[in-house]
Amino acid sequence: MKCRKCGAEIKENEAMEAYGQTVCEDCYIDMAAKPKTCDPWAVYSAKNLKNTESSLTKMQSAIVDYLKKNGPTPPENLTEDLGLSMDEFEREMAPLRHMEKVRAQLREGKKVICLW
């Protein structure tokens, strides 16, 4: 049996159902617990934690550094240049958005990621 999302081989007793698809556990978690970039409570919490000693992950720092160097960039270019899947990118973007470090914008009708 294969995962309908990533194509990985899965044992029948380890298969999960999500949105009508048979998927592996990793894909199930990605589908069921996808972080939301527009989450007012998370933004409030991140703002109140600004003065604590919280730090960015290596990948979050890489995203911020990339944007400082290259300016506003389409998500597809950013993920390709940093070697991320779109799911990984979305997981890293949500906390950066909550901390008001980066955001998405429309420029000339195209979505770009830029520094806050």
Order of alpha helices (4+ residues) and beta strands (2+ residues): beta-beta-alpha-alpha-alpha-alpha-alpha-beta-beta
